[in-house]
Amino acid sequence: MHNVAVLALDRVIPFDMATPIDVFGRARLADGRSPYRVRVCAPTRRVETGAFIAEVPYGLDALETADTIVVPGCAQDAPPPREDALEALRAAHAAGTRIASICVGTFVLAAAGLLDGLSATTHWLGAELLAERFPAIDVRPDVLYVDNGQILTSAGSAAGLDLCLHMIRRDLGSAVAADAARLAVVPLEREGGQAQFIPHARPPVPQGSALEPVLAWIEDHLARDLALADMAARSGLSERTFSRRFREQTGTTPLQWLLCARVRQAQFLLETTDHGVERIAERTGFGSPTAFRERFKRVAGVTPRAYRASFHGRAHDPRPDAA
């Protein structure tokens, strides 16, 4: 059982607090078991939310046994985070606990010093203030969420849903995450400019799913001109049955999954190689540099050149075919 602790501070935003409770609390494995235990904790027994006063059953000691800590945002007129709460977060971080923030909960992680030297996001209204108060943070105001591994941050309240689903997918695979997304009546992954800063070396694959072998095969053959018929034949199913089971287990269509897999492979190549756009388009199966550029910008929100400028790990030579 994975323990999730939701840290509620005074003037916590109710929606932000409820999001991880609901998303993690309703997640289910294929056999119906709940993989998460969610606990709300606080420095004090009673927490003021503005709309109501919450009776919180657990204290800060709940953070010591948590596998994941989620810090919701607090209202603009909230008092500064209590030092005992910040110290508990620092101790959890030192112990290797995964810590995530929703909306302006990023300010709490920043106050604890957990974001120094990292990229982070928050509600766009607070991004400028976050950068001003904490100059050691690389603030990304135009993204849904940023995953640094142990530390994750999300933008506005709705982006907290995206972040929780992302963590479920990291923990348990896309099949479980897709089911949680259906329960929340949201897409498992939203397209848009914000996605440019969400790094994926490989696209999500449902762990333990009957489709896992064919999805792995697709990833290994992205350069090929793959059609729905090819993927269905590989799975041994009819196109209709394959499409239905694919949506059930991944939350999207086979062709959409293929396109996203190709974009993510392109992201990886832009980050780690000096290949030009023509070579990347060829290796990821887009057929032409023009098709690659158009699709990449639609999914990532920026051009391949702009993405490489932000995320390339080392200098590269400007060439005529550079992305």
Buried (B, 14 or more C-beta within 10 A) or exposed (E): EBBBBBBBBBBBBBBBBBBBBBBBBBBBEEEEEBBBBBBBBBBBEEBBBBEEEBEBEBBBEBBEEBBBBBBBBBBEEBEEBBEEBBEBBBBBBEEEBBBBBBBBBBBBBBBBEBBEEBBBBBBEEBBEEBBEEBEEBBBBBBBBBBBBEBBBBBBBBBBBBBBBBBBBBBBBBBBBBBBBBEEBEBBBBBBBBBBBBBBBEEBBBBEEBEBBEBBEBBBEBBBEEBEBEBBBBBBEBEBEEBBEBBBBBBBBEBBBBBBBBBBBBBBBBBBEBBBBBBBBBBBBBBEEBEEBBEBBBEBBBBBBBBBBEBBBEEEBEEEEEBB
